[in-house]
Amino acid sequence: MLELYFLPIILYFAIATFIKKLYIKHLDAIDLLFLQHILYTIIFIGLFIYIFLYNKKSISKIINRYKKFPKHLYVLMILSIIFSIYAYYLSVMLLRKYDVTVYFPVIRAGTLISVFLIGYFIFNEKINVKQISGVILLLLGIYFIK
């Protein structure tokens, strides 16, 4: 049953990329990045106000968890955010040049291959022949799509 949770995420990523393609007809990468983050901020502030007004105990629990959060992970989070902004900018540049039907499969397949390699070499995750075969098929897929 938990597998059904994948469906909305998959649909979001597929549809969001087409929508981003519509946005970039009117805004450049930096304008779009700022606009989306302003809107995210407004939504998060609204959510925070809601939690603060209707569930004050949650706020203190959240603050306590933040205090216990390892400091080195804050640095990692900031670096991740900076990298994310750079990747977002590049995604807009790529979407200006490529159709979504090329961009999206290449990005997703590349992500899967990267996760596979990082998991194996950095996080010592186990791999099997079936997974290696999948990576080879993904590489072939990228070759044929491009």
GROMACS elastic network, one bead per residue, 0.5 to 0.9 nm:
[ bonds ]
;  ai    aj funct       b0    kb
    1     4     6  0.57461   500
    1     5     6  0.79581   500
    2     5     6  0.56621   500
    2     6     6  0.79586   500
    3     6     6  0.57027   500
    3     7     6  0.78278   500
    4     7     6  0.55887   500
    4     8     6  0.79581   500
    5     8     6  0.62877   500
    5     9     6  0.71271   500
    6     9     6  0.53208   500
    6    10     6  0.60758   500
    6    11     6  0.86074   500
    7    10     6  0.51270   500
    7    11     6  0.60789   500
    7    12     6  0.84582   500
    8    11     6  0.50333   500
    8    12     6  0.59028   500
    8    13     6  0.85918   500
    9    12     6  0.50273   500
    9    13     6  0.62538   500
    9    14     6  0.86088   500
   10    13     6  0.53271   500
   10    14     6  0.62247   500
   10    15     6  0.86202   500
   11    14     6  0.51192   500
   11    15     6  0.59612   500
   11    16     6  0.81809   500
   12    15     6  0.53054   500
   12    16     6  0.56310   500
   12    17     6  0.84072   500
   13    16     6  0.52014   500
   13    17     6  0.62719   500
   13    18     6  0.89648   500
   13   104     6  0.88854   500
   14    17     6  0.56973   500
   14    18     6  0.70044   500
   14   100     6  0.89995   500
   14   104     6  0.76712   500
   15    18     6  0.53319   500
   15    19     6  0.62987   500
   15    20     6  0.86864   500
   16    20     6  0.60103   500
   16    21     6  0.85645   500
   17    20     6  0.50191   500
   17    21     6  0.63105   500
   17    22     6  0.88520   500
   17    95     6  0.86042   500
   17   100     6  0.68780   500
   17   103     6  0.89950   500
   17   104     6  0.73791   500
   18    21     6  0.50554   500
   18    22     6  0.66144   500
   18    23     6  0.89576   500
   18   100     6  0.64453   500
   19    22     6  0.50587   500
   19    23     6  0.64121   500
   19    24     6  0.88913   500
   20    24     6  0.62977   500
   20    25     6  0.89313   500
   20    32     6  0.89413   500
   20    92     6  0.78817   500
   20    95     6  0.82543   500
   21    24     6  0.54199   500
   21    25     6  0.69186   500
   21    92     6  0.78764   500
   21    95     6  0.62870   500
   21    96     6  0.74527   500
   21    99     6  0.86528   500
   21   100     6  0.76062   500
   22    25     6  0.55948   500
   22    26     6  0.76467   500
   23    26     6  0.56923   500
   23    27     6  0.62114   500
   23    28     6  0.85684   500
   23    32     6  0.74053   500
   24    28     6  0.59010   500
   24    29     6  0.71755   500
   24    32     6  0.74225   500
   24    92     6  0.70455   500
   24    95     6  0.81771   500
   24    96     6  0.73487   500
   25    28     6  0.79537   500
   25    96     6  0.83348   500
   26    32     6  0.89343   500
   27    30     6  0.80308   500
   27    31     6  0.57715   500
   27    32     6  0.57683   500
   28    31     6  0.53994   500
   28    32     6  0.61408   500
   28    33     6  0.85763   500
   28    92     6  0.78593   500
   28    93     6  0.88424   500
   29    32     6  0.52596   500
   29    33     6  0.60752   500
   29    34     6  0.86738   500
   29    88     6  0.78193   500
   29    89     6  0.54242   500
   29    90     6  0.82157   500
   29    91     6  0.86077   500
   29    92     6  0.57363   500
   29    93     6  0.73893   500
   30    33     6  0.50231   500
   30    34     6  0.61632   500
   30    35     6  0.85454   500
   30    89     6  0.70036   500
   31    34     6  0.52881   500
   31    35     6  0.61262   500
   31    36     6  0.86217   500
   32    35     6  0.51051   500
   32    36     6  0.60581   500
   32    37     6  0.84893   500
   33    36     6  0.53763   500
   33    37     6  0.61955   500
   33    38     6  0.85815   500
   33    85     6  0.78879   500
   33    88     6  0.76678   500
   33    89     6  0.77396   500
   34    37     6  0.52178   500
   34    38     6  0.60289   500
   34    39     6  0.85957   500
   35    38     6  0.51598   500
   35    39     6  0.62818   500
   35    40     6  0.86364   500
   36    39     6  0.51433   500
   36    40     6  0.61149   500
   36    41     6  0.85756   500
   37    41     6  0.59725   500
   37    42     6  0.85106   500
   38    41     6  0.50742   500
   38    42     6  0.62855   500
   38    43     6  0.87386   500
   39    42     6  0.51028   500
   39    43     6  0.62787   500
   39    44     6  0.86322   500
   40    43     6  0.51521   500
   40    44     6  0.61057   500
   40    45     6  0.85419   500
   41    44     6  0.50497   500
   41    45     6  0.59926   500
   41    46     6  0.84707   500
   42    45     6  0.51794   500
   42    46     6  0.62318   500
   42    47     6  0.86725   500
   43    46     6  0.50994   500
   43    47     6  0.62251   500
   43    48     6  0.86451   500
   44    48     6  0.60131   500
   44    49     6  0.85053   500
   45    49     6  0.61175   500
   45    50     6  0.85344   500
   46    49     6  0.51283   500
   46    50     6  0.61756   500
   46    51     6  0.86836   500
   47    50     6  0.50379   500
   47    51     6  0.62051   500
   47    52     6  0.84905   500
   48    51     6  0.51361   500
   48    52     6  0.59566   500
   48    53     6  0.85048   500
   48    59     6  0.85346   500
   49    53     6  0.60123   500
   49    54     6  0.84292   500
   50    53     6  0.52543   500
   50    54     6  0.59507   500
   50    55     6  0.77174   500
   51    54     6  0.52878   500
   51    56     6  0.64164   500
   51    57     6  0.88285   500
   51    58     6  0.71346   500
   51    59     6  0.71496   500
   52    55     6  0.57139   500
   52    57     6  0.83399   500
   52    58     6  0.78993   500
   52    59     6  0.65026   500
   53    56     6  0.64256   500
   55    58     6  0.56973   500
   55    59     6  0.73536   500
   56    59     6  0.53419   500
   56    60     6  0.69517   500
   57    60     6  0.54814   500
   57    61     6  0.64258   500
   57    62     6  0.87607   500
   58    61     6  0.50829   500
   58    62     6  0.60883   500
   58    63     6  0.86216   500
   59    62     6  0.50946   500
   59    63     6  0.61793   500
   59    64     6  0.86088   500
   60    63     6  0.50837   500
   60    64     6  0.61368   500
   60    65     6  0.86331   500
   61    64     6  0.51358   500
   61    65     6  0.62627   500
   61    66     6  0.87008   500
   62    65     6  0.51234   500
   62    66     6  0.62438   500
   62    67     6  0.87378   500
   63    66     6  0.50194   500
   63    67     6  0.62774   500
   63    68     6  0.88026   500
   64    67     6  0.51012   500
   64    68     6  0.64568   500
   64    69     6  0.87507   500
   65    68     6  0.51557   500
   65    69     6  0.61668   500
   66    69     6  0.50468   500
   66    70     6  0.85682   500
   67    70     6  0.81632   500
   68    71     6  0.85923   500
   69    72     6  0.87551   500
   69    73     6  0.73408   500
   69    74     6  0.78923   500
   70    73     6  0.55180   500
   70    74     6  0.70884   500
   71    74     6  0.52591   500
   71    75     6  0.69089   500
   71    76     6  0.89715   500
   72    75     6  0.52105   500
   72    76     6  0.64089   500
   72    77     6  0.86799   500
   73    77     6  0.59737   500
   73    78     6  0.85696   500
   74    78     6  0.62135   500
   74    79     6  0.86276   500
   75    78     6  0.51642   500
   75    79     6  0.62528   500
   75    80     6  0.85158   500
   76    79     6  0.51461   500
   76    80     6  0.60523   500
   76    81     6  0.86372   500
   77    81     6  0.61757   500
   77    82     6  0.86894   500
   78    81     6  0.50655   500
   78    82     6  0.62790   500
   78    83     6  0.86178   500
   79    82     6  0.51129   500
   79    83     6  0.61555   500
   79    84     6  0.84682   500
   80    83     6  0.50640   500
   80    84     6  0.59707   500
   80    85     6  0.86519   500
   81    85     6  0.62358   500
   81    86     6  0.86737   500
   82    85     6  0.52322   500
   82    86     6  0.64064   500
   82    87     6  0.86885   500
   83    86     6  0.50856   500
   83    87     6  0.60779   500
   83    88     6  0.85175   500
   84    88     6  0.60170   500
   84    89     6  0.85889   500
   85    88     6  0.50357   500
   85    89     6  0.62721   500
   85    90     6  0.87050   500
   86    89     6  0.51505   500
   86    90     6  0.63196   500
   86    91     6  0.86490   500
   87    90     6  0.50422   500
   87    91     6  0.60471   500
   87    92     6  0.87284   500
   88    92     6  0.64402   500
   88    93     6  0.88029   500
   89    92     6  0.53548   500
   89    93     6  0.65391   500
   89    94     6  0.88879   500
   90    94     6  0.61920   500
   90    95     6  0.85762   500
   91    94     6  0.50643   500
   91    95     6  0.60623   500
   91    96     6  0.86114   500
   91   103     6  0.86826   500
   92    95     6  0.50498   500
   92    96     6  0.62595   500
   92    97     6  0.88780   500
   93    96     6  0.52851   500
   93    97     6  0.67859   500
   93    98     6  0.89602   500
   94    97     6  0.52184   500
   94    98     6  0.59732   500
   94    99     6  0.88165   500
   94   103     6  0.71518   500
   95    98     6  0.51905   500
   95    99     6  0.65582   500
   95   100     6  0.67488   500
   95   103     6  0.67166   500
   96    99     6  0.79637   500
   98   101     6  0.80899   500
   98   102     6  0.63148   500
   98   103     6  0.59351   500
   99   102     6  0.54321   500
   99   103     6  0.61221   500
   99   104     6  0.84623   500
  100   104     6  0.55278   500
  100   105     6  0.82099   500
  101   104     6  0.59334   500
  101   105     6  0.66974   500
  101   106     6  0.88549   500
  101   145     6  0.85995   500
  102   105     6  0.58988   500
  102   106     6  0.63367   500
  102   107     6  0.87041   500
  102   142     6  0.88520   500
  102   145     6  0.62125   500
  102   146     6  0.67391   500
  103   106     6  0.54531   500
  103   107     6  0.61278   500
  103   108     6  0.86372   500
  103   146     6  0.89278   500
  104   107     6  0.51841   500
  104   108     6  0.60485   500
  104   109     6  0.84288   500
  105   108     6  0.51480   500
  105   109     6  0.58443   500
  105   110     6  0.81848   500
  105   141     6  0.84713   500
  105   142     6  0.73994   500
  105   145     6  0.78475   500
  106   109     6  0.52528   500
  106   110     6  0.58103   500
  106   111     6  0.83391   500
  106   138     6  0.89734   500
  106   141     6  0.82818   500
  106   142     6  0.56382   500
  106   143     6  0.89933   500
  106   145     6  0.75467   500
  106   146     6  0.79157   500
  107   110     6  0.50785   500
  107   111     6  0.59732   500
  107   112     6  0.86326   500
  108   112     6  0.62125   500
  108   113     6  0.86574   500
  109   112     6  0.50756   500
  109   113     6  0.62396   500
  109   114     6  0.85702   500
  109   135     6  0.84960   500
  109   138     6  0.58436   500
  109   139     6  0.76175   500
  109   141     6  0.80733   500
  109   142     6  0.70873   500
  110   113     6  0.51343   500
  110   114     6  0.60699   500
  110   115     6  0.85607   500
  110   138     6  0.79899   500
  110   139     6  0.81527   500
  110   142     6  0.80696   500
  111   114     6  0.50324   500
  111   115     6  0.60619   500
  111   116     6  0.84855   500
  112   115     6  0.51530   500
  112   116     6  0.61398   500
  112   117     6  0.87102   500
  112   135     6  0.78801   500
  112   138     6  0.83275   500
  113   116     6  0.50401   500
  113   117     6  0.62476   500
  113   118     6  0.85876   500
  113   135     6  0.60460   500
  113   138     6  0.75831   500
  113   139     6  0.81910   500
  114   117     6  0.51674   500
  114   118     6  0.59425   500
  114   119     6  0.82176   500
  115   118     6  0.51839   500
  115   119     6  0.57284   500
  115   120     6  0.83675   500
  116   119     6  0.52220   500
  116   120     6  0.62066   500
  116   121     6  0.86514   500
  116   125     6  0.86677   500
  116   127     6  0.82925   500
  116   131     6  0.83732   500
  116   132     6  0.88629   500
  116   135     6  0.80076   500
  117   120     6  0.51798   500
  117   121     6  0.59488   500
  117   122     6  0.79701   500
  118   121     6  0.53194   500
  118   122     6  0.52853   500
  118   123     6  0.67179   500
  118   124     6  0.84821   500
  118   125     6  0.88023   500
  119   122     6  0.57884   500
  119   124     6  0.61143   500
  119   125     6  0.53081   500
  119   126     6  0.81603   500
  119   127     6  0.89609   500
  120   123     6  0.58747   500
  120   126     6  0.64304   500
  120   127     6  0.70051   500
  121   124     6  0.56973   500
  121   125     6  0.77551   500
  122   125     6  0.81973   500
  127   130     6  0.82501   500
  127   131     6  0.63172   500
  127   132     6  0.73500   500
  128   131     6  0.54080   500
  128   132     6  0.64167   500
  128   133     6  0.87376   500
  129   132     6  0.50513   500
  129   133     6  0.60876   500
  129   134     6  0.85723   500
  130   133     6  0.50923   500
  130   134     6  0.62673   500
  130   135     6  0.88371   500
  131   135     6  0.63312   500
  131   136     6  0.87169   500
  132   135     6  0.51177   500
  132   136     6  0.63257   500
  132   137     6  0.86952   500
  133   136     6  0.50945   500
  133   137     6  0.62343   500
  133   138     6  0.86368   500
  134   137     6  0.50550   500
  134   138     6  0.61514   500
  134   139     6  0.86740   500
  135   139     6  0.62279   500
  135   140     6  0.86418   500
  136   139     6  0.51241   500
  136   140     6  0.63018   500
  136   141     6  0.85982   500
  137   140     6  0.50166   500
  137   141     6  0.60700   500
  137   142     6  0.86700   500
  138   142     6  0.62083   500
  138   143     6  0.85737   500
  139   142     6  0.51549   500
  139   143     6  0.62520   500
  139   144     6  0.87664   500
  140   144     6  0.62687   500
  140   145     6  0.86232   500
  141   144     6  0.51877   500
  141   145     6  0.60552   500
  141   146     6  0.85497   500
  142   145     6  0.51495   500
  142   146     6  0.60686   500
  143   146     6  0.55124   500
